[in-house]
């Protein structure tokens, strides 16, 4: 090949192979031009330049007759709760996209109306990225010292908190009971009476 000759663009894989690979992972969104006579879809879709159909092997509504052949993709789909048999030749398909966003587009099969709409949308998004509002250009940044400072609530000092806690503890403790008068223990056969067992107050119990 001479230096002046241009290299041909890489050949894209077959649409059937891409569809089978995507169907093994998730459902597939089939982008097609329904205006061809060979396309079998509900008649109210035949006049628009683009139609997107979702097909899959494990969908909520099963598609038992889904078939991927060398010439077309065919299956029975539900439209407004009414079944309709569809046959989509690969020549009318221009994109196959999986649920995860991965897929492939065949640019030579994209309808002119769809390509023009995509170009306009891309131009709008590019203009938004480069456009900067005048207010953002001239508006000065606020000074650091001009921002209002939030006042923080003062926390009690540890010494004062400990003092208050000790005061509440002292108030909570019960006053010691007066010791009973000691009996006359001059005789050996006299023994002091046993003190009855008293339950501790709730605020002195040890909680495990």
C-alpha positions as a Markdown table, in Angstrom:
| # | Residue | x | y | z |
|---|---|---|---|---|
| 1 | Unk | 0.0 | 0.0 | 0.0 |
| 2 | Unk | 1.4 | 3.4 | -1.0 |
| 3 | Unk | 1.9 | 6.3 | 1.4 |
| 4 | Unk | -0.9 | 8.3 | -0.2 |
| 5 | Unk | -3.5 | 5.5 | 0.2 |
| 6 | Unk | -5.9 | 5.9 | 3.2 |
| 7 | Unk | -6.5 | 2.9 | 5.5 |
| 8 | Unk | -10.0 | 1.6 | 5.4 |
| 9 | Unk | -12.0 | 2.0 | 8.7 |
| 10 | Unk | -12.2 | -1.1 | 10.9 |
| 11 | Unk | -15.1 | -3.4 | 10.1 |
| 12 | Unk | -17.7 | -3.6 | 12.9 |
| 13 | Unk | -18.9 | -6.9 | 14.2 |
| 14 | Unk | -22.1 | -8.5 | 12.9 |
| 15 | Unk | -25.3 | -7.2 | 14.6 |
| 16 | Unk | -26.4 | -10.8 | 15.3 |
| 17 | Unk | -23.2 | -11.5 | 17.3 |
| 18 | Unk | -23.5 | -8.3 | 19.3 |
| 19 | Unk | -27.2 | -9.0 | 20.1 |
| 20 | Unk | -26.4 | -12.5 | 21.3 |
| 21 | Unk | -23.5 | -11.2 | 23.5 |
| 22 | Unk | -25.7 | -8.6 | 25.1 |
| 23 | Unk | -28.6 | -10.9 | 25.6 |
| 24 | Unk | -26.4 | -13.2 | 27.7 |
| 25 | Unk | -25.9 | -10.4 | 30.2 |
| 26 | Unk | -29.1 | -8.3 | 30.3 |
| 27 | Unk | -32.0 | -7.0 | 28.2 |
| 28 | Unk | -31.2 | -5.2 | 25.0 |
| 29 | Unk | -32.6 | -2.0 | 23.6 |
| 30 | Unk | -33.0 | -2.4 | 19.8 |
| 31 | Unk | -32.8 | 1.0 | 17.9 |
| 32 | Unk | -34.3 | 0.6 | 14.4 |
| 33 | Unk | -35.8 | 2.5 | 11.5 |
| 34 | Unk | -39.4 | 1.0 | 11.3 |
| 35 | Unk | -40.3 | 2.7 | 7.9 |
| 36 | Unk | -39.0 | -0.2 | 5.8 |
| 37 | Unk | -41.6 | -2.6 | 4.4 |
| 38 | Unk | -39.7 | -5.6 | 5.7 |
| 39 | Unk | -40.1 | -4.4 | 9.3 |
| 40 | Unk | -43.1 | -5.8 | 11.1 |
| 41 | Unk | -44.2 | -3.7 | 14.0 |
| 42 | Unk | -47.6 | -2.1 | 15.0 |
| 43 | Unk | -48.8 | 0.2 | 12.1 |
| 44 | Unk | -48.8 | 3.4 | 14.2 |
| 45 | Unk | -45.0 | 3.2 | 14.5 |
| 46 | Unk | -44.4 | 2.9 | 10.7 |
| 47 | Unk | -44.2 | 6.7 | 10.0 |
| 48 | Unk | -41.5 | 7.7 | 12.6 |
| 49 | Unk | -37.8 | 7.5 | 11.8 |
| 50 | Unk | -36.8 | 5.8 | 15.1 |
| 51 | Unk | -38.2 | 3.1 | 17.3 |
| 52 | Unk | -36.7 | 1.5 | 20.4 |
| 53 | Unk | -37.8 | -2.0 | 21.4 |
| 54 | Unk | -36.7 | -3.8 | 24.5 |
| 55 | Unk | -36.1 | -7.6 | 24.3 |
| 56 | Unk | -34.5 | -10.1 | 26.7 |
| 57 | Unk | -34.3 | -13.7 | 27.9 |
| 58 | Unk | -35.3 | -13.1 | 31.5 |
| 59 | Unk | -37.8 | -10.2 | 31.4 |
| 60 | Unk | -40.7 | -9.7 | 33.8 |
| 61 | Unk | -43.0 | -10.6 | 30.9 |
| 62 | Unk | -41.3 | -13.6 | 29.2 |
| 63 | Unk | -40.8 | -13.7 | 25.4 |
| 64 | Unk | -40.9 | -17.4 | 24.6 |
| 65 | Unk | -40.6 | -17.0 | 20.9 |
| 66 | Unk | -37.6 | -14.7 | 20.8 |
| 67 | Unk | -35.4 | -15.7 | 17.9 |
| 68 | Unk | -32.1 | -14.3 | 16.7 |
| 69 | Unk | -31.4 | -15.5 | 13.2 |
| 70 | Unk | -28.9 | -14.5 | 10.5 |
| 71 | Unk | -31.3 | -12.1 | 8.8 |
| 72 | Unk | -33.5 | -10.7 | 11.5 |
| 73 | Unk | -34.7 | -10.6 | 15.1 |
| 74 | Unk | -38.2 | -11.8 | 15.7 |
| 75 | Unk | -40.5 | -12.1 | 18.7 |
| 76 | Unk | -43.9 | -11.3 | 20.1 |
| 77 | Unk | -44.1 | -8.1 | 22.1 |
| 78 | Unk | -46.9 | -6.4 | 24.1 |
| 79 | Unk | -48.1 | -3.0 | 23.0 |
| 80 | Unk | -50.8 | -1.4 | 25.2 |
| 81 | Unk | -51.4 | -4.9 | 26.7 |
| 82 | Unk | -52.0 | -6.4 | 23.2 |
| 83 | Unk | -49.5 | -8.9 | 21.8 |
| 84 | Unk | -48.0 | -8.2 | 18.4 |
| 85 | Unk | -45.6 | -10.2 | 16.4 |
| 86 | Unk | -42.5 | -8.2 | 15.3 |
| 87 | Unk | -39.8 | -9.0 | 12.8 |
| 88 | Unk | -36.8 | -6.7 | 12.6 |
| 89 | Unk | -34.3 | -7.2 | 9.8 |
| 90 | Unk | -30.7 | -6.4 | 10.8 |
| 91 | Unk | -30.6 | -3.9 | 7.9 |
| 92 | Unk | -33.1 | -1.7 | 9.8 |
| 93 | Unk | -31.2 | -1.9 | 13.1 |
| 94 | Unk | -28.6 | 0.9 | 13.7 |
| 95 | Unk | -27.8 | 0.5 | 17.4 |
| 96 | Unk | -27.9 | -2.2 | 20.2 |
| 97 | Unk | -27.6 | -1.0 | 23.7 |
| 98 | Unk | -27.6 | -3.1 | 26.9 |
| 99 | Unk | -29.0 | -2.1 | 30.3 |
| 100 | Unk | -25.6 | -1.3 | 31.6 |
| 101 | Unk | -25.0 | 1.3 | 28.8 |
| 102 | Unk | -22.6 | -0.9 | 26.8 |
| 103 | Unk | -23.4 | -1.6 | 23.1 |
| 104 | Unk | -22.6 | -0.6 | 19.6 |
| 105 | Unk | -23.8 | 1.9 | 16.9 |
| 106 | Unk | -23.5 | 1.3 | 13.2 |
| 107 | Unk | -23.2 | 4.9 | 11.8 |
| 108 | Unk | -23.9 | 3.9 | 8.2 |
| 109 | Unk | -27.3 | 2.6 | 9.2 |
| 110 | Unk | -28.4 | 5.6 | 11.3 |
| 111 | Unk | -31.4 | 7.4 | 9.7 |
| 112 | Unk | -30.5 | 11.0 | 8.6 |
| 113 | Unk | -33.2 | 12.5 | 10.8 |
| 114 | Unk | -31.8 | 10.8 | 13.9 |
| 115 | Unk | -28.2 | 11.7 | 13.0 |
| 116 | Unk | -29.2 | 15.4 | 12.6 |
| 117 | Unk | -31.0 | 15.4 | 15.9 |
| 118 | Unk | -28.0 | 13.9 | 17.6 |
| 119 | Unk | -25.7 | 16.5 | 16.1 |
| 120 | Unk | -27.9 | 19.3 | 17.3 |
| 121 | Unk | -28.1 | 17.9 | 20.8 |
| 122 | Unk | -24.3 | 17.5 | 20.8 |
| 123 | Unk | -23.8 | 21.1 | 19.7 |
| 124 | Unk | -26.1 | 22.4 | 22.5 |
| 125 | Unk | -24.2 | 20.5 | 25.1 |
| 126 | Unk | -20.9 | 21.7 | 23.8 |
| 127 | Unk | -22.1 | 25.3 | 23.8 |
| 128 | Unk | -23.2 | 25.0 | 27.5 |
| 129 | Unk | -19.8 | 23.8 | 28.5 |
| 130 | Unk | -18.0 | 26.8 | 26.9 |
| 131 | Unk | -20.6 | 29.5 | 27.9 |
| 132 | Unk | -19.9 | 31.4 | 31.1 |
| 133 | Unk | -22.5 | 33.8 | 32.5 |
| 134 | Unk | -21.5 | 37.5 | 32.8 |
| 135 | Unk | -22.5 | 37.6 | 36.5 |
| 136 | Unk | -20.0 | 34.9 | 37.3 |
| 137 | Unk | -17.2 | 36.8 | 35.5 |
| 138 | Unk | -17.8 | 40.2 | 37.3 |
| 139 | Unk | -19.1 | 39.1 | 40.7 |
| 140 | Unk | -16.2 | 39.4 | 43.2 |
| 141 | Unk | -15.7 | 36.6 | 45.7 |
| 142 | Unk | -16.9 | 37.3 | 49.2 |
| 143 | Unk | -14.2 | 38.4 | 51.7 |
| 144 | Unk | -13.3 | 35.9 | 54.3 |
| 145 | Unk | -13.9 | 38.3 | 57.2 |
| 146 | Unk | -17.3 | 39.3 | 55.9 |
| 147 | Unk | -18.9 | 35.9 | 56.6 |
| 148 | Unk | -20.9 | 35.8 | 59.7 |
| 149 | Unk | -19.3 | 33.8 | 62.4 |
| 150 | Unk | -21.5 | 31.4 | 64.3 |
| 151 | Unk | -21.3 | 31.7 | 68.1 |
| 152 | Unk | -20.6 | 28.5 | 69.9 |
| 153 | Unk | -22.4 | 27.6 | 73.0 |
| 154 | Unk | -20.3 | 27.8 | 76.1 |
| 155 | Unk | -19.7 | 24.5 | 77.7 |
| 156 | Unk | -19.6 | 24.4 | 81.5 |
| 157 | Unk | -16.2 | 24.2 | 83.1 |
| 158 | Unk | -15.1 | 20.8 | 84.3 |
| 159 | Unk | -14.5 | 22.1 | 87.8 |
| 160 | Unk | -18.0 | 23.6 | 88.1 |
| 161 | Unk | -19.6 | 20.5 | 86.6 |
| 162 | Unk | -17.8 | 18.3 | 89.1 |
| 163 | Unk | -18.9 | 20.6 | 92.0 |
| 164 | Unk | -22.5 | 20.5 | 90.9 |
| 165 | Unk | -22.4 | 16.8 | 90.5 |
| 166 | Unk | -20.9 | 16.4 | 94.0 |
| 167 | Unk | -23.6 | 18.7 | 95.4 |
| 168 | Unk | -26.4 | 16.6 | 93.8 |
| 169 | Unk | -24.8 | 13.4 | 95.2 |
| 170 | Unk | -24.7 | 14.9 | 98.7 |
| 171 | Unk | -28.3 | 15.9 | 98.5 |
| 172 | Unk | -29.3 | 12.4 | 97.2 |
| 173 | Unk | -27.6 | 10.5 | 100.0 |
| 174 | Unk | -29.9 | 9.7 | 103.0 |
| 175 | Unk | -29.1 | 11.0 | 106.4 |
| 176 | Unk | -27.5 | 8.3 | 108.7 |
| 177 | Unk | -30.0 | 6.9 | 111.1 |
| 178 | Unk | -29.4 | 7.4 | 114.8 |
| 179 | Unk | -27.7 | 4.5 | 116.4 |
| 180 | Unk | -30.0 | 2.7 | 118.9 |
| 181 | Unk | -29.1 | 2.7 | 122.5 |
| 182 | Unk | -26.7 | 0.0 | 123.5 |
| 183 | Unk | -28.3 | -2.6 | 125.8 |
| 184 | Unk | -26.9 | -3.5 | 129.1 |
| 185 | Unk | -24.2 | -6.1 | 128.4 |
| 186 | Unk | -22.9 | -6.5 | 131.9 |
| 187 | Unk | -24.4 | -10.0 | 132.0 |
| 188 | Unk | -22.8 | -12.7 | 129.8 |
| 189 | Unk | -26.2 | -14.3 | 128.8 |
| 190 | Unk | -27.4 | -11.1 | 127.1 |
| 191 | Unk | -26.6 | -10.8 | 123.3 |
| 192 | Unk | -27.2 | -7.8 | 121.1 |
| 193 | Unk | -30.3 | -8.1 | 118.8 |
| 194 | Unk | -29.6 | -8.8 | 115.1 |
| 195 | Unk | -30.2 | -5.8 | 112.8 |
| 196 | Unk | -32.9 | -6.4 | 110.2 |
| 197 | Unk | -31.7 | -6.5 | 106.5 |
| 198 | Unk | -32.7 | -3.3 | 104.7 |
| 199 | Unk | -32.8 | -2.9 | 100.9 |
| 200 | Unk | -30.6 | -0.1 | 99.5 |
| 201 | Unk | -32.3 | 2.9 | 98.1 |
| 202 | Unk | -32.6 | 3.0 | 94.3 |
| 203 | Unk | -30.1 | 5.8 | 93.9 |
| 204 | Unk | -27.4 | 3.7 | 95.7 |
| 205 | Unk | -27.9 | 0.5 | 93.9 |
| 206 | Unk | -25.1 | -0.8 | 91.6 |
| 207 | Unk | -26.4 | -1.2 | 88.1 |
| 208 | Unk | -24.5 | -3.8 | 86.2 |
